[in-house]
């Protein structure tokens, strides 16, 4: 009951903090840094959520998120890929590939179990893995 009014008058939302476009003028005007830090302090004093750094952003930005074109966040490429469940790109143009989730291409390359899309990441591999 302590936080029952958290979303009062706001629409809860979900977004991926791995790729965000931020209006810095609004960020500063509305004090979003302090608001996020407040939730982090609450979490520190008594665990109220899971999922690492994502929940404070969801709590602060509920009702204040606009979608971006899917081409700017082709997310989920690392979802369950560690288990061999490779994903394909979504249809349409692609501008940013996001290996969100635990299946990072460098881990799969190290384990010699790459997914086809990992070849798109390979040219940026500073350690010289090969697919």
N, CA, C and O atoms as a MOPAC input file, in Angstrom:
PM7 MOZYME 1SCF
protein

 N      0.80800 1    -1.19700 1     0.00000 1
 C      0.00000 1     0.00000 1     0.00000 1
 C      0.85500 1     1.26700 1     0.00000 1
 O      0.39200 1     2.34700 1    -0.36700 1
 N      2.08700 1     1.11500 1     0.41100 1
 C      2.97800 1     2.26000 1     0.53300 1
 C      3.12400 1     3.02700 1    -0.78000 1
 O      3.24100 1     4.25300 1    -0.76900 1
 N      3.11800 1     2.32400 1    -1.89700 1
 C      3.33100 1     2.96400 1    -3.19500 1
 C      2.10200 1     2.86600 1    -4.09400 1
 O      2.21900 1     2.94900 1    -5.31600 1
 N      0.94100 1     2.69300 1    -3.50500 1
 C     -0.27300 1     2.46100 1    -4.30000 1
 C     -0.63100 1     3.63400 1    -5.20900 1
 O     -1.30500 1     3.42600 1    -6.21800 1
 N     -0.21500 1     4.84000 1    -4.89700 1
 C     -0.53800 1     5.99800 1    -5.73200 1
 C      0.53200 1     6.34600 1    -6.74500 1
 O      0.45900 1     7.39800 1    -7.38100 1
 N      1.51300 1     5.49500 1    -6.90600 1
 C      2.64800 1     5.78600 1    -7.78500 1
 C      2.22200 1     6.13900 1    -9.20200 1
 O      2.78000 1     7.05500 1    -9.80700 1
 N      1.24100 1     5.42500 1    -9.73700 1
 C      0.82100 1     5.66100 1   -11.11600 1
 C     -0.48200 1     6.45300 1   -11.21100 1
 O     -1.10200 1     6.48600 1   -12.27400 1
 N     -0.90200 1     7.08600 1   -10.13000 1
 C     -2.15200 1     7.85100 1   -10.13800 1
 C     -2.11800 1     8.90500 1   -11.24800 1
 O     -1.22300 1     9.74900 1   -11.29400 1
 N     -3.10500 1     8.84000 1   -12.13300 1
 C     -3.20300 1     9.79400 1   -13.22900 1
 C     -2.18800 1     9.57800 1   -14.34100 1
 O     -2.06900 1    10.40600 1   -15.24400 1
 N     -1.45800 1     8.47400 1   -14.28100 1
 C     -0.45700 1     8.18700 1   -15.31100 1
 C     -0.68200 1     6.78900 1   -15.85200 1
 O     -1.21100 1     5.91800 1   -15.16200 1
 N     -0.27900 1     6.58900 1   -17.08000 1
 C     -0.42800 1     5.27900 1   -17.70500 1
 C      0.87900 1     4.50400 1   -17.55000 1
 O      1.90400 1     4.92000 1   -18.09000 1
 N      0.86300 1     3.38100 1   -16.82100 1
 C      2.08300 1     2.57400 1   -16.72200 1
 C      2.54100 1     2.14200 1   -18.11600 1
 O      1.72700 1     1.92700 1   -19.01400 1
 N      3.83600 1     2.02300 1   -18.27400 1
 C      4.37900 1     1.68100 1   -19.58500 1
 C      5.57300 1     0.76000 1   -19.41800 1
 O      6.05900 1     0.53700 1   -18.30900 1
 N      6.03000 1     0.23700 1   -20.53000 1
 C      7.28400 1    -0.50700 1   -20.56000 1
 C      8.10200 1     0.01200 1   -21.72900 1
 O      7.57600 1     0.23200 1   -22.81900 1
 N      9.36400 1     0.20300 1   -21.49800 1
 C     10.28300 1     0.51800 1   -22.58500 1
 C     11.64400 1    -0.03700 1   -22.21000 1
 O     11.90200 1    -0.34800 1   -21.04700 1
 N     12.50100 1    -0.15600 1   -23.19300 1
 C     13.82100 1    -0.72900 1   -22.99900 1
 C     14.82100 1     0.40300 1   -22.81700 1
 O     15.00900 1     1.21500 1   -23.72300 1
 N     15.46200 1     0.46500 1   -21.65900 1
 C     16.40700 1     1.54900 1   -21.38800 1
 C     17.72800 1     1.40000 1   -22.13800 1
 O     18.57200 1     2.29400 1   -22.08300 1
 N     17.91300 1     0.29900 1   -22.82500 1
 C     19.14000 1     0.11200 1   -23.59900 1
 C     19.24400 1     1.07500 1   -24.76100 1
 O     20.34900 1     1.40100 1   -25.19600 1
 N     18.11600 1     1.53400 1   -25.27100 1
 C     18.08100 1     2.50600 1   -26.36400 1
 C     16.99000 1     3.51500 1   -26.03400 1
 O     15.80300 1     3.18900 1   -26.04600 1
 N     17.40600 1     4.74100 1   -25.73800 1
 C     16.44400 1     5.80100 1   -25.42000 1
 C     16.85900 1     7.07700 1   -26.14400 1
 O     18.04400 1     7.32300 1   -26.36900 1
 N     15.87500 1     7.87400 1   -26.49900 1
 C     16.11100 1     9.21600 1   -27.00700 1
 C     15.55700 1    10.13900 1   -25.93300 1
 O     14.38600 1    10.03500 1   -25.56600 1
 N     16.38500 1    11.03300 1   -25.43000 1
 C     16.00200 1    11.85400 1   -24.28500 1
 C     16.00700 1    13.32700 1   -24.66600 1
 O     16.95000 1    13.81300 1   -25.29000 1
 N     14.95000 1    14.03100 1   -24.28700 1
 C     14.88700 1    15.48500 1   -24.41400 1
 C     15.58000 1    16.04100 1   -23.16500 1
 O     14.98400 1    16.07800 1   -22.08900 1
 N     16.82200 1    16.46900 1   -23.30800 1
 C     17.60600 1    16.89800 1   -22.14800 1
 C     17.06100 1    18.15000 1   -21.48000 1
 O     17.21600 1    18.31900 1   -20.27100 1
 N     16.42800 1    19.02700 1   -22.24300 1
 C     15.82300 1    20.21600 1   -21.63600 1
 C     14.72200 1    19.78300 1   -20.67500 1
 O     14.66800 1    20.26400 1   -19.54300 1
 N     13.84000 1    18.87900 1   -21.11100 1
 C     12.78200 1    18.37300 1   -20.22900 1
 C     13.36900 1    17.56300 1   -19.08100 1
 O     12.89700 1    17.65500 1   -17.94800 1
 N     14.39800 1    16.76900 1   -19.37100 1
 C     15.04600 1    15.96100 1   -18.32600 1
 C     15.46700 1    16.86400 1   -17.16100 1
 O     15.19800 1    16.56600 1   -15.99700 1
 N     16.12900 1    17.96700 1   -17.49900 1
 C     16.59700 1    18.89100 1   -16.45400 1
 C     15.43100 1    19.63900 1   -15.81200 1
 O     15.38600 1    19.78700 1   -14.59100 1
 N     14.49500 1    20.10600 1   -16.62200 1
 C     13.36600 1    20.88400 1   -16.11100 1
 C     12.55000 1    20.08800 1   -15.09500 1
 O     12.13500 1    20.63200 1   -14.07200 1
 N     12.32200 1    18.81800 1   -15.36800 1
 C     11.48700 1    18.00100 1   -14.48300 1
 C     12.29400 1    17.21500 1   -13.44800 1
 O     11.73000 1    16.41400 1   -12.70300 1
 N     13.59300 1    17.43500 1   -13.39900 1
 C     14.42400 1    16.81400 1   -12.37200 1
 C     14.41500 1    15.29800 1   -12.39700 1
 O     14.33800 1    14.65500 1   -11.35000 1
 N     14.49300 1    14.72800 1   -13.58400 1
 C     14.40100 1    13.26800 1   -13.69500 1
 C     15.55500 1    12.53800 1   -13.00700 1
 O     15.36200 1    11.44300 1   -12.48000 1
 N     16.74600 1    13.12800 1   -13.00600 1
 C     17.86600 1    12.45700 1   -12.33100 1
 C     17.54400 1    12.24900 1   -10.86000 1
 O     17.69300 1    11.14100 1   -10.34300 1
 N     17.10500 1    13.30300 1   -10.18300 1
 C     16.77400 1    13.19900 1    -8.75500 1
 C     15.62900 1    12.22300 1    -8.51600 1
 O     15.63400 1    11.48600 1    -7.53100 1
 N     14.65500 1    12.21700 1    -9.40800 1
 C     13.51000 1    11.31400 1    -9.23500 1
 C     13.93200 1     9.85700 1    -9.37300 1
 O     13.46700 1     9.00000 1    -8.62200 1
 N     14.80800 1     9.57500 1   -10.32800 1
 C     15.32600 1     8.20900 1   -10.49300 1
 C     16.16500 1     7.82200 1    -9.27700 1
 O     16.04300 1     6.71700 1    -8.74900 1
 N     17.01500 1     8.74600 1    -8.84300 1
 C     17.85200 1     8.47200 1    -7.66900 1
 C     17.00600 1     8.22700 1    -6.41800 1
 O     17.38300 1     7.42800 1    -5.56100 1
 N     15.87200 1     8.90600 1    -6.31100 1
 C     14.97400 1     8.69500 1    -5.16700 1
 C     14.49500 1     7.24900 1    -5.13100 1
 O     14.50900 1     6.61700 1    -4.07500 1
 N     14.07200 1     6.72100 1    -6.27700 1
 C     13.63000 1     5.32200 1    -6.32600 1
 C     14.78200 1     4.36800 1    -6.02200 1
 O     14.58100 1     3.31700 1    -5.41300 1
 N     15.97300 1     4.73500 1    -6.44300 1
 C     17.13100 1     3.88700 1    -6.15300 1
 C     17.41700 1     3.85500 1    -4.65200 1
 O     17.78700 1     2.81100 1    -4.11400 1
 N     17.24700 1     4.99400 1    -3.97200 1
 C     17.43500 1     5.03800 1    -2.51700 1
 C     16.37100 1     4.20800 1    -1.80300 1
 O     16.67300 1     3.50300 1    -0.84000 1
 N     15.13100 1     4.28900 1    -2.27400 1
 C     14.05600 1     3.47000 1    -1.69400 1
 C     14.39900 1     1.99500 1    -1.85600 1
 O     14.23100 1     1.20800 1    -0.92400 1
 N     14.87200 1     1.62800 1    -3.02200 1
 C     15.26500 1     0.23900 1    -3.29200 1
 C     16.40700 1    -0.19000 1    -2.37000 1
 O     16.42900 1    -1.31500 1    -1.87000 1
 N     17.33900 1     0.70900 1    -2.16000 1
 C     18.49800 1     0.40500 1    -1.31800 1
 C     18.08500 1     0.15600 1     0.13500 1
 O     18.64800 1    -0.70700 1     0.80800 1
 N     17.10400 1     0.91500 1     0.60700 1
 C     16.68800 1     0.77100 1     2.00700 1
 C     15.74000 1    -0.40600 1     2.22700 1
 O     15.65300 1    -0.91800 1     3.34300 1
 N     15.04700 1    -0.83300 1     1.21500 1
 C     14.13700 1    -1.97500 1     1.32700 1
 C     13.71200 1    -2.44600 1    -0.03900 1
 O     12.90400 1    -1.79400 1    -0.70000 1
 N     14.23500 1    -3.54600 1    -0.46300 1
 C     14.03400 1    -4.05600 1    -1.82900 1
 C     12.55000 1    -4.06000 1    -2.22000 1
 O     11.73800 1    -4.73700 1    -1.59100 1
 N     12.20800 1    -3.29600 1    -3.26500 1
 C     10.81000 1    -3.22600 1    -3.71200 1
 C     10.63300 1    -3.70900 1    -5.14700 1
 O      9.49800 1    -3.86400 1    -5.59900 1
 N     11.71700 1    -3.94900 1    -5.87300 1
 C     11.60300 1    -4.40600 1    -7.25600 1
 C     12.79100 1    -5.26800 1    -7.63700 1
 O     13.80200 1    -5.31800 1    -6.93700 1
 N     12.64100 1    -5.95100 1    -8.77600 1
 C     13.70300 1    -6.76000 1    -9.37800 1
 C     14.09600 1    -6.09200 1   -10.69700 1
 O     13.65100 1    -4.97800 1   -10.97400 1
 N     14.89200 1    -6.72900 1   -11.48500 1
 C     15.26300 1    -6.29700 1   -12.84400 1
 C     16.27400 1    -5.15800 1   -12.89000 1
 O     16.29500 1    -4.40600 1   -13.86400 1
 N     17.09900 1    -5.01100 1   -11.88400 1
 C     18.21300 1    -4.07300 1   -11.94500 1
 C     17.83300 1    -2.62200 1   -12.09900 1
 O     17.05800 1    -2.09100 1   -11.30300 1
 N     18.37700 1    -1.96600 1   -13.12600 1
 C     18.21500 1    -0.52100 1   -13.28900 1
 C     16.93600 1    -0.11600 1   -14.01300 1
 O     16.62100 1     1.07300 1   -14.05800 1
 N     16.20100 1    -1.04200 1   -14.57200 1
 C     15.00600 1    -0.71000 1   -15.35400 1
 C     13.84900 1    -0.12600 1   -14.53000 1
 O     13.29600 1     0.89400 1   -14.94000 1
 N     13.45700 1    -0.71000 1   -13.40100 1
 C     12.27000 1    -0.23100 1   -12.68600 1
 C     12.25500 1     1.25200 1   -12.31800 1
 O     11.20000 1     1.87300 1   -12.45300 1
 N     13.35600 1     1.86500 1   -11.86100 1
 C     13.25800 1     3.29800 1   -11.55900 1
 C     12.84800 1     4.13100 1   -12.77200 1
 O     12.10900 1     5.10600 1   -12.63800 1
 N     13.32200 1     3.75100 1   -13.93600 1
 C     12.94100 1     4.47300 1   -15.15300 1
 C     11.45600 1     4.28200 1   -15.44900 1
 O     10.76800 1     5.23800 1   -15.80900 1
 N     10.96100 1     3.06000 1   -15.30000 1
 C      9.54100 1     2.79700 1   -15.54200 1
 C      8.68100 1     3.56100 1   -14.54200 1
 O      7.62900 1     4.08600 1   -14.90500 1
 N      9.11400 1     3.62600 1   -13.29700 1
 C      8.36300 1     4.33800 1   -12.26600 1
 C      8.33300 1     5.83800 1   -12.53300 1
 O      7.30100 1     6.47700 1   -12.32700 1
 N      9.42400 1     6.40000 1   -12.97900 1
 C      9.51200 1     7.83800 1   -13.21700 1
 C      8.84300 1     8.25000 1   -14.52300 1
 O      8.17700 1     9.28500 1   -14.57400 1
 N      9.00800 1     7.46300 1   -15.56800 1
 C      8.54200 1     7.89000 1   -16.88500 1
 C      7.16300 1     7.37500 1   -17.28000 1
 O      6.73100 1     7.60800 1   -18.40900 1
 N      6.47200 1     6.69300 1   -16.40000 1
 C      5.11800 1     6.21100 1   -16.71900 1
 C      4.27400 1     7.37100 1   -17.23400 1
 O      4.17800 1     8.41600 1   -16.59000 1
 N      3.66800 1     7.17800 1   -18.39200 1
 C      2.82100 1     8.20300 1   -18.98500 1
 C      3.57200 1     9.27200 1   -19.75300 1
 O      2.95300 1    10.17300 1   -20.31800 1
 N      4.88500 1     9.19000 1   -19.78400 1
 C      5.69200 1    10.21700 1   -20.45000 1
 C      6.61800 1     9.63200 1   -21.50600 1
 O      7.68000 1    10.19300 1   -21.77700 1
 N      6.23400 1     8.52500 1   -22.09700 1
 C      7.07700 1     7.84700 1   -23.07700 1
 C      6.38500 1     7.84800 1   -24.43100 1
 O      5.19900 1     7.53800 1   -24.54000 1
 N      7.13700 1     8.19800 1   -25.45100 1
 C      6.62400 1     8.12300 1   -26.82100 1
 C      7.42400 1     7.04600 1   -27.55100 1
 O      8.63100 1     6.92700 1   -27.34300 1
 N      6.77500 1     6.27700 1   -28.38800 1
 C      7.50600 1     5.22600 1   -29.10800 1
 C      8.44200 1     5.81900 1   -30.16000 1
 O      8.21400 1     6.91400 1   -30.67500 1
 N      9.49000 1     5.07300 1   -30.46100 1
 C     10.36000 1     5.42800 1   -31.57900 1
 C     10.15800 1     4.36000 1   -32.65000 1
 O      9.71000 1     3.25000 1   -32.36000 1
 N     10.49200 1     4.70700 1   -33.87900 1
 C     10.34800 1     3.73400 1   -34.96000 1
 C     11.14600 1     2.48100 1   -34.63400 1
 O     12.24400 1     2.55400 1   -34.08200 1
 N     10.58300 1     1.34200 1   -34.97900 1
 C     11.21200 1     0.06400 1   -34.66200 1
 C     12.61600 1    -0.04900 1   -35.24900 1
 O     13.46800 1    -0.74000 1   -34.69100 1
 N     12.85600 1     0.61500 1   -36.35100 1
 C     14.17800 1     0.55100 1   -36.97600 1
 C     15.27800 1     1.05400 1   -36.04900 1
 O     16.43900 1     0.67700 1   -36.20600 1
 N     14.92000 1     1.91600 1   -35.06900 1
 C     15.91200 1     2.48800 1   -34.16400 1
 C     16.16000 1     1.63100 1   -32.93600 1
 O     16.99700 1     1.98300 1   -32.10500 1
 N     15.46800 1     0.53600 1   -32.80300 1
 C     15.74000 1    -0.38300 1   -31.69700 1
 C     15.29000 1    -1.77900 1   -32.08700 1
 O     14.24300 1    -2.24900 1   -31.64200 1
 N     16.07500 1    -2.43400 1   -32.91100 1
 C     15.81400 1    -3.83200 1   -33.26100 1
 C     16.26300 1    -4.66200 1   -32.06700 1
 O     17.31600 1    -5.29900 1   -32.09100 1
 N     15.43600 1    -4.64100 1   -31.01600 1
 C     15.80200 1    -5.27300 1   -29.75100 1
 C     15.42700 1    -6.74600 1   -29.72100 1
 O     14.75700 1    -7.25800 1   -30.61800 1
 N     15.87100 1    -7.40100 1   -28.68000 1
 C     15.54000 1    -8.80800 1   -28.49200 1
 C     16.47500 1    -9.77300 1   -29.19000 1
 O     16.26000 1   -10.98400 1   -29.14500 1
 N     17.50900 1    -9.25700 1   -29.83600 1
 C     18.40200 1   -10.14700 1   -30.58000 1
 C     19.19400 1   -11.06000 1   -29.65500 1
 O     19.72600 1   -12.07700 1   -30.10000 1
 N     19.27800 1   -10.71600 1   -28.39000 1
 C     19.99000 1   -11.55600 1   -27.43300 1
 C     19.06500 1   -12.26400 1   -26.47000 1
 O     19.52200 1   -12.84000 1   -25.48300 1
 N     17.76900 1   -12.23200 1   -26.74000 1
 C     16.77400 1   -12.83200 1   -25.84800 1
 C     17.13800 1   -14.20200 1   -25.34700 1
 O     17.82500 1   -14.31700 1   -24.33100 1
 N     16.71100 1   -15.22900 1   -26.01000 1
 C     16.98900 1   -16.60100 1   -25.60300 1
 C     18.05900 1   -17.23600 1   -26.48200 1
 O     18.20000 1   -18.45800 1   -26.51200 1
 N     18.79800 1   -16.41900 1   -27.18400 1
 C     19.73200 1   -16.95100 1   -28.17200 1
 C     20.81300 1   -17.83600 1   -27.57700 1
 O     21.34800 1   -18.69800 1   -28.27500 1
 N     21.14900 1   -17.64700 1   -26.30500 1
 C     22.17300 1   -18.49200 1   -25.68900 1
 C     21.73000 1   -19.94700 1   -25.73900 1
 O     22.55900 1   -20.85000 1   -25.85100 1
 N     20.42200 1   -20.17200 1   -25.65800 1
 C     19.88100 1   -21.52700 1   -25.69200 1
 C     19.67500 1   -22.01500 1   -27.12600 1
 O     19.08000 1   -23.07200 1   -27.33700 1
 N     20.15200 1   -21.27200 1   -28.09600 1
 C     20.05100 1   -21.70100 1   -29.48500 1
 C     18.79000 1   -21.25500 1   -30.19700 1
 O     18.53400 1   -21.68000 1   -31.32300 1
 N     18.00800 1   -20.41500 1   -29.56900 1
 C     16.77900 1   -19.92000 1   -30.17600 1
 C     17.07100 1   -18.58000 1   -30.84400 1
 O     16.75500 1   -17.52700 1   -30.29200 1
 N     17.66300 1   -18.61800 1   -32.01100 1
 C     18.07200 1   -17.40300 1   -32.70500 1
 C     16.86400 1   -16.67500 1   -33.27900 1
 O     15.89500 1   -17.29500 1   -33.71600 1
 N     16.94100 1   -15.36100 1   -33.26900 1
 C     15.85600 1   -14.53700 1   -33.79800 1
 C     16.27100 1   -13.90900 1   -35.12000 1
 O     17.45600 1   -13.78100 1   -35.43000 1
 N     15.26600 1   -13.52600 1   -35.88300 1
 C     15.49200 1   -12.80300 1   -37.13100 1
 C     15.21600 1   -11.32400 1   -36.90100 1
 O     14.62200 1   -10.94100 1   -35.89400 1
 N     15.65200 1   -10.50300 1   -37.84300 1
 C     15.33500 1    -9.08200 1   -37.78500 1
 C     13.86400 1    -8.87700 1   -38.09100 1
 O     13.25200 1    -9.66200 1   -38.81500 1
 N     13.30800 1    -7.82200 1   -37.53600 1
 C     11.94500 1    -7.44400 1   -37.87500 1
 C     11.94700 1    -6.89100 1   -39.29500 1
 O     12.96500 1    -6.37100 1   -39.75200 1
 N     10.82800 1    -6.99300 1   -39.99700 1
 C     10.79400 1    -6.49000 1   -41.37300 1
 C     10.98000 1    -4.97700 1   -41.42700 1
 O     10.66800 1    -4.26200 1   -40.47400 1
 N     11.48600 1    -4.51300 1   -42.53900 1
 C     11.65900 1    -3.08100 1   -42.74100 1
 C     13.09500 1    -2.63800 1   -42.52800 1
 O     13.97500 1    -3.45600 1   -42.26100 1
 N     13.32600 1    -1.32900 1   -42.64900 1
 C     14.68600 1    -0.81100 1   -42.51400 1
 C     15.21400 1    -0.96700 1   -41.08700 1
 O     14.44900 1    -0.95000 1   -40.12200 1
 N     16.51900 1    -1.11800 1   -40.97400 1
 C     17.17700 1    -1.29500 1   -39.67700 1
 C     18.26300 1    -0.23800 1   -39.53600 1
 O     19.09200 1    -0.07000 1   -40.43100 1
 N     18.26100 1     0.47300 1   -38.41600 1
 C     19.29200 1     1.47000 1   -38.15200 1
 C     20.11200 1     1.15100 1   -36.91700 1
 O     21.23500 1     1.63700 1   -36.78500 1
 N     19.57000 1     0.33300 1   -35.99800 1
 C     20.29100 1     0.00800 1   -34.77700 1
 C     19.94500 1    -1.40700 1   -34.33900 1
 O     18.77300 1    -1.74500 1   -34.17500 1
 N     20.96100 1    -2.22500 1   -34.15300 1
 C     20.77000 1    -3.59900 1   -33.67600 1
 C     21.03100 1    -3.62500 1   -32.18000 1
 O     22.04400 1    -3.10100 1   -31.71500 1
 N     20.12400 1    -4.23200 1   -31.42300 1
 C     20.23700 1    -4.23600 1   -29.96400 1
 C     20.15200 1    -5.66800 1   -29.45100 1
 O     19.08200 1    -6.27800 1   -29.45200 1
 N     21.28400 1    -6.19000 1   -29.01600 1
 C     21.31600 1    -7.53700 1   -28.44800 1
 C     20.88600 1    -7.45700 1   -26.98800 1
 O     21.67600 1    -7.72400 1   -26.08200 1
 N     19.62300 1    -7.08400 1   -26.77000 1
 C     19.09800 1    -7.04800 1   -25.40500 1
 C     18.89800 1    -8.48400 1   -24.94100 1
 O     18.67600 1    -9.38700 1   -25.74800 1
 N     18.97700 1    -8.67500 1   -23.65800 1
 C     18.86800 1   -10.02600 1   -23.12100 1
 C     20.24200 1   -10.60500 1   -22.84300 1
 O     21.25400 1    -9.91600 1   -22.97800 1
 N     20.27800 1   -11.84800 1   -22.46100 1
 C     21.53900 1   -12.46200 1   -22.03200 1
 C     22.36000 1   -13.04800 1   -23.17200 1
 O     23.53200 1   -13.37000 1   -22.97600 1
 N     21.78200 1   -13.19500 1   -24.34900 1
 C     22.50100 1   -13.81700 1   -25.46300 1
 C     23.33600 1   -12.83100 1   -26.24600 1
 O     22.99200 1   -12.48000 1   -27.37400 1
 N     24.42300 1   -12.38400 1   -25.66300 1
 C     25.29700 1   -11.43000 1   -26.34300 1
 C     26.11900 1   -12.15000 1   -27.41000 1
 O     26.54000 1   -13.28700 1   -27.20100 1
 N     26.34800 1   -11.50300 1   -28.54600 1
 C     27.06200 1   -12.18400 1   -29.63400 1
 C     28.47400 1   -12.60700 1   -29.23900 1
 O     28.94100 1   -13.65800 1   -29.67800 1
 N     29.15700 1   -11.82100 1   -28.42900 1
 C     30.52100 1   -12.19400 1   -28.03600 1
 C     30.52400 1   -13.45100 1   -27.17600 1
 O     31.47800 1   -14.22700 1   -27.23100 1
 N     29.47700 1   -13.66900 1   -26.38200 1
 C     29.39300 1   -14.90100 1   -25.59000 1
 C     29.15500 1   -16.10700 1   -26.48600 1
 O     29.74600 1   -17.16900 1   -26.29000 1
 N     28.28500 1   -15.92800 1   -27.46800 1
 C     28.00100 1   -17.04400 1   -28.37100 1
 C     29.20400 1   -17.35200 1   -29.25600 1
 O     29.47100 1   -18.51500 1   -29.56000 1
 N     29.93000 1   -16.31400 1   -29.67100 1
 C     31.12900 1   -16.54600 1   -30.47600 1
 C     32.17900 1   -17.28800 1   -29.65000 1
 O     32.84500 1   -18.19500 1   -30.15000 1
 N     32.32000 1   -16.89700 1   -28.38900 1
 C     33.26700 1   -17.59100 1   -27.50200 1
 C     32.89800 1   -19.05400 1   -27.32200 1
 O     33.77100 1   -19.92000 1   -27.26600 1
 N     31.60300 1   -19.32500 1   -27.23300 1
 C     31.15600 1   -20.70300 1   -26.99600 1
 C     31.00800 1   -21.49300 1   -28.29400 1
 O     30.59600 1   -22.65300 1   -28.27600 1
 N     31.34600 1   -20.86100 1   -29.42000 1
 C     31.24900 1   -21.49800 1   -30.74500 1
 C     29.81100 1   -21.89200 1   -31.08600 1
 O     29.57800 1   -22.88100 1   -31.78000 1
 N     28.83800 1   -21.09600 1   -30.58500 1
 C     27.41900 1   -21.33000 1   -30.88100 1
 C     26.76900 1   -20.04100 1   -31.37300 1
 O     25.75900 1   -19.61400 1   -30.81300 1
 N     27.32100 1   -19.41500 1   -32.40400 1
 C     26.75800 1   -18.14500 1   -32.85400 1
 C     25.41500 1   -18.31500 1   -33.55500 1
 O     25.09500 1   -19.37300 1   -34.09700 1
 N     24.65400 1   -17.24700 1   -33.52200 1
 C     23.42400 1   -17.15300 1   -34.30800 1
 C     23.77600 1   -16.41300 1   -35.60300 1
 O     24.77100 1   -15.68900 1   -35.64000 1
 N     22.99500 1   -16.57900 1   -36.64400 1
 C     23.31200 1   -15.91900 1   -37.91700 1
 C     23.50800 1   -14.40600 1   -37.80100 1
 O     24.38900 1   -13.84800 1   -38.45500 1
 N     22.69800 1   -13.73900 1   -36.97500 1
 C     22.81700 1   -12.28500 1   -36.86300 1
 C     24.09600 1   -11.84200 1   -36.16400 1
 O     24.48500 1   -10.67900 1   -36.27700 1
 N     24.74900 1   -12.73900 1   -35.45100 1
 C     26.00300 1   -12.38300 1   -34.78700 1
 C     27.06200 1   -11.95600 1   -35.79400 1
 O     27.97900 1   -11.21200 1   -35.44600 1
 N     26.95000 1   -12.41400 1   -37.02500 1
 C     27.89500 1   -12.01200 1   -38.07000 1
 C     27.82500 1   -10.50600 1   -38.31800 1
 O     28.80600 1    -9.90900 1   -38.76400 1
 N     26.67800 1    -9.88400 1   -38.03300 1
 C     26.55000 1    -8.43600 1   -38.19100 1
 C     27.36700 1    -7.69300 1   -37.13800 1
 O     27.82100 1    -6.57400 1   -37.37500 1
 N     27.55300 1    -8.30900 1   -35.98900 1
 C     28.33100 1    -7.70500 1   -34.91200 1
 C     29.82800 1    -7.97700 1   -35.07500 1
 O     30.65200 1    -7.16600 1   -34.65400 1
 N     30.17500 1    -9.08400 1   -35.66800 1
 C     31.56500 1    -9.54500 1   -35.73800 1
 C     32.56600 1    -8.49500 1   -36.23600 1
 O     33.67400 1    -8.45000 1   -35.70200 1
 N     32.25000 1    -7.64700 1   -37.22600 1
 C     33.24200 1    -6.65800 1   -37.67600 1
 C     33.65600 1    -5.66200 1   -36.58900 1
 O     34.69900 1    -5.01900 1   -36.71000 1
 N     32.86200 1    -5.52800 1   -35.54200 1
 C     33.15800 1    -4.57500 1   -34.47100 1
 C     33.83500 1    -5.24000 1   -33.27900 1
 O     34.09500 1    -4.58800 1   -32.26700 1
 N     34.11600 1    -6.50600 1   -33.39200 1
 C     34.73000 1    -7.28500 1   -32.32000 1
 C     36.20500 1    -6.90800 1   -32.19500 1
 O     37.00500 1    -7.21600 1   -33.07800 1
 N     36.55500 1    -6.25400 1   -31.11900 1
 C     37.93300 1    -5.81300 1   -30.90900 1
 C     38.86600 1    -6.94800 1   -30.51600 1
 O     40.08700 1    -6.78700 1   -30.53900 1
 N     38.29800 1    -8.09700 1   -30.15600 1
 C     39.11400 1    -9.21700 1   -29.70000 1
 C     39.31100 1   -10.28800 1   -30.76200 1
 O     39.96800 1   -11.30000 1   -30.51700 1
 N     38.74200 1   -10.06500 1   -31.93700 1
 C     39.01800 1   -10.93800 1   -33.06800 1
 C     38.37900 1   -12.30800 1   -33.03900 1
 O     38.96200 1   -13.26500 1   -33.54800 1
 N     37.18500 1   -12.43300 1   -32.45400 1
 C     36.47100 1   -13.70700 1   -32.55900 1
 C     36.15900 1   -13.94500 1   -34.02800 1
 O     36.13500 1   -13.00000 1   -34.81800 1
 N     35.92800 1   -15.15100 1   -34.38900 1
 C     35.51700 1   -15.42700 1   -35.77000 1
 C     34.24800 1   -16.24900 1   -35.74900 1
 O     34.05300 1   -17.08400 1   -34.86600 1
 N     33.37600 1   -16.00900 1   -36.73100 1
 C     32.11000 1   -16.74600 1   -36.77700 1
 C     32.23700 1   -17.98700 1   -37.58900 1
 O     31.26700 1   -18.73100 1   -37.73500 1

